[in-house]
Amino acid sequence: MGRGMISMATQSLSYSNEILDILKNHLVGNYSDSLTRFSYLNSGAESFVRLTQNPNYTSYDVESQLLSNLIPAMSSIISDVNNSNLQLIDFGVGDGLKSECIITDLSCRHNISYLGLDMSKDMLNIAQRDQNGIGILAEHGLCDFSNIENLNDFLNRDDSTQLILMLGNTLTNEVNMEQYLSDLRNLVEAAENRTYFLIGLELIQEDINSIVKEYRTEENYELTFLPLEMIGVDRTLGCIDIGFNESLGRIEEWFRFNSDYDLEIDDETLTFRPGDAVLLSVTYKPTLQHMKNIVSNSGWREEVGMLSENESYLLMLMSV
């Protein structure tokens, strides 16, 4: 079957201005948003692929194995719906190989179409390249799915059953996971077609240092610093600090300036002083019970879940 690209020519995403707005908030102590989602733009896409291939980055392989174990139960649940048409909607396409695994296993029971969404053209190109042989109708579209309003044009486009994927810890990069899940539930609940949501995320272990270690690599530094590099900030102006925030239950990556710096963008100037900090990224590491509470509080219903052998990684299929 043919392959298509959703045209987003009318959508103008000024990422530098969005980054600048976040930095303005950071300068006044408002850290309600981070730069996480901008790290996959441009060269960040290939940097991410290299990161997943780092021996210390174990969650990629763990999630892939869990997927192969969960798919039979997931397929059985979805097959109970009286609709053989199934659309996979992939939030954050990555290298595309995990969604390809799901497609391969579910295509024997369903007429499947695929829609991969990402705000990075380069990430979409990697997914398209690696999904070249999936043999179904596949589309890819530019979308910042962190902004729920941007999803209106992509969800509930026909009467197919929807299976939304948000794998690879993507959900944990949202600054408020519960609010995000609640907003997404409200969006899909308005439609009559059935929607399932599969999430994959790393849970906290007693030895949080082993998790933080995965992030203390040059591959990760290149990735998380990229949004600042895009707007002209040099890494020599400060240092990257990575640690676990126990009160919030998340890994935080900061860039802390060690010298004065004036950042000029579009006739605006932001002045940074030694000690000023930019929140590059957040990655929540909830406990299993905490995650179950978040799911329940946001209005989703857990259908089936699967834990890794050491209970450090969770796959959960939910519905509304």
N, C-alpha and C positions, 0 to 999 in steps of 0.2 A: 504494500500500500504506500501511498505517497507520504512525503514529509513536508511540513510547512513551518513557516516562521510568522508569528503574529506581528503585524506591523504596529510599531509604537511611535511613528513619525511625529504624531501630534503631541506626544508627551515630552515635555521639556523638564528634565531633572537636573537642576543646578546643584551638583554635589558640593562644590566649593562653598557655595552660600550656606548650604545646610551644615557643613562642617563648621563654618565660621559662627553660625548661630549657636551651635553647641558649645564652642569655645568661649563665647561671650558669657554663657551661663556658668561655665566652669570658673571663670575669673571672679564671679560673685558668689561662688560656693554652691551653685545649683548643679548637682550631679544626677539629675533625673533622666539623663540620656548619656550614652557613651558613643564612641566612634566605631564600635564593633563591626557594624554592617558595611562600612565603607572599606574594610580591609581586603575585600575580594574583588575590588575594581582593578582594571588594568593588569599589571604584573602580579597583583595579589592572588589571582586565580591559579597561576602556576606555582606560586609560593605555597598555597594551600595544599596543592597536590603533593609537593615535596614534603610538607609537614606530615601528611598522613602516612608517608613512607618512612618516617623516622622511627627507628626501633623503640624509642621511648613513648611513641604515640600508639598505645595499645588498643584504645577504644574502637578504632576503625575495624580491626579484625574481629574483635569481640562482638560488635554489633552485627557484622556480616554473618557470623556463625549463628547468633540468636535469630536472625531473620530466617535462615534456612530451617530452623526448628519451629518457628512460630507460624510460618506460612500455611501449613495444612489446617491448623485450627482457625486461622484468620479466614482462609478460603471457605471453610465450612460455615462460618458465621455469616459472611457476606452472601453466600449462595442461598441462604434461607430467604433472602429478599426476592420478591417476585419481579426481578428485573435482571436480564442477562447482560445488559449494557453497563459497563463499568468504566468510569473515567478516573484515572490516577492523576492527581494534581500534586506536584512535587514542589514544596516550599524549600528553596535552597538546593539546587540540583547537584552540587558537588561534582564528582567525576561521572555521575550517572550510572555507576555500576550496580549500586544497591537497588535502585528502581528497576533496572534491567532484570535483576534476579527475581523481583516480585512479579514483573510482567511475564517472565518465562513460566513461572509456576501457576499464575492465575489464568493465563490465556486459554488453558484447556477447558475452563468452565465458563468463561465470560468473553463477550465481545469487548475488547479493551481499547481505549484510546488513552493517550498520554499528553499531559500538559506540564512542562517544566517551567517554573518561575524563578527568576533571580534578578537582582538589580545590576548584576555584572554581565556585560556582553561577553567578556572573555570567559567567564565561568560557564555561560550558556554554550559557547563554542566548544569548550572541552567536553561538556555533556553530550552535545550533538555528535561530536567526533567519536566518543566512546560508545554511544548508543546506536551506531550506524547500522547494526544488524538486527534490531529488535523486531522488525517486520510488522509493525502496526502503525496506525495513524499517529504521528507524534508532532506536537507543536511546542514551541518554546517562546516565552514572552518576557520582556523586561518588566519587572514589577518589584517595588520595594514592599514586600509583604509584611514588614514591620508596621506599616501604616495600613490598618484594616480597610480604610476607605478605598485604597488602591485595588482591593480584591474584588470589588463589585463587578468589574468587567470580565472577570475570569471564572467566578463561581456560579453554579446554578444556571449554566448556559443551555442545558437541555434537561430531559427527564432521566438521564442516566443516574445510577447510583454513584456516589462520589466516594473515593478513598483518598483522603489528603495525607500526604507524607511530610513529616518534619523530623528528619533523622539527624544523626551526627551531632547531637548536643545543640542543635540550632535553637530550640526553644529556650534553653538555659541562657542564651545571650540576650533575651528580652529582659529589660530592666525590671518589669513587673509581669512575671509569668501568669499569675492568676488573672490579672486584668486583661492580658492578651487573650487567654483562653476564653474568658467570658465574652469579650467583644467578638471573637470568631464564632462562638456558639450562637450569639444573637444574629449574626449574619447568615449562617447556614440554616438556622431554625426557621427563618422566614420562608424558605423554599419547601415544596412538597416532597422533593426527592430525598431519599435516605442518604445521610452523610456519615462516614466513618473517618476517624482521625487516628493515624498511627504515629506515635512519638518514640524517639529513642534518646536516652540521656544517661549520663554517668551519675551515679549516686555517691554520697560521701562514704568514705571508709574511716576507720579509726586512725590510720596513718595517712593523714591528708598530705604529708610531705611527698608521698609517692605520686600523688595526683599532680601536685604543683610542679614536680620535676618534669612532667611532660611539657610544660609551658616554658621552661627555662632553656630554650634552645635558640640558636641564631635563626633558624627557619621561622620560629614563632615571632621573634623580635621583628624580622623583616615584614611579616604579615601585619602585626598589630600597629607598627609605626607608620605603615604606608599612608593612612589618611593625612597625617601631618606632613609627610614627605611630599604628598600631592600638592600641598599649598605652600611649599617652600621652606618648611622647618627642617633643620639639619640635626641629626642625632647627637652631634658633638655639643649641642647647646644644653644637654642635660643627660639624664640617665633613665632607663626603664626599670621600674620597681614592680615585682610580682609577689603577691602574697595572698593569704587566705583571710578574709574578713569573717571572723567567727560570728559576730552579731548579726550579719546579714546572710551568712551561709554561702558565700560565693568567693571565687577567685577573682581578684582585681588586678588589672595591669595599668600602671600609671607611668606617665612621662613627667618627670620633675625637672624643671628648668634650674640650671645652676649659674646662669648669667642673665643679664638684661637682654631683652630681645623685642624689637618692634616688628610685628607682622602686618604687612600692608596688602590688602586685597580689595580691589574695586573701590578705591578712594577711602577705604576704612583702615584704621590702624588700631591693632590690639597690642597693648604693651604688657609683656611678661617680665616678672622680676624673679630673682633667685628664690626658690621655694614654691613658686606657683606650680600647680599640678593639673594635668589633663588626664581624664579617665579614658584610657584607650579602649579597654574592653572589660566586660564582666562575664563570668561563667558560673552560674549557680551550681552547687553540689548539694542537692536536698537529700534527706533521708527518704526511705521508701514510704514511711507513713506521712511525712510532710508532702510528698508528691501526690499521694492518694488524697490528702486533704485538699490540695490545690485543685485537683481534677474535680472532686465533688463540689467544692465551693463555687467553682466556675460553671457548674451546670451540666458537665459532661458525665456520661455513665461509662464505667469501665466494663468492657466486654471480655477481654482476656489480657493477661500480662505474662511476661516471661523475664526471669532474672538470670544473669550469668552465674556460673558456678560459685564464684566468691561473692555474689550479690552486690557487685560493684556497678553493674549496668542493667538498665531496665528498658524493655520494650513494652509498650502498652497500647492496645487498640481500644478506642473509645467511640461512643456514638451519642447522638442527641435524642 
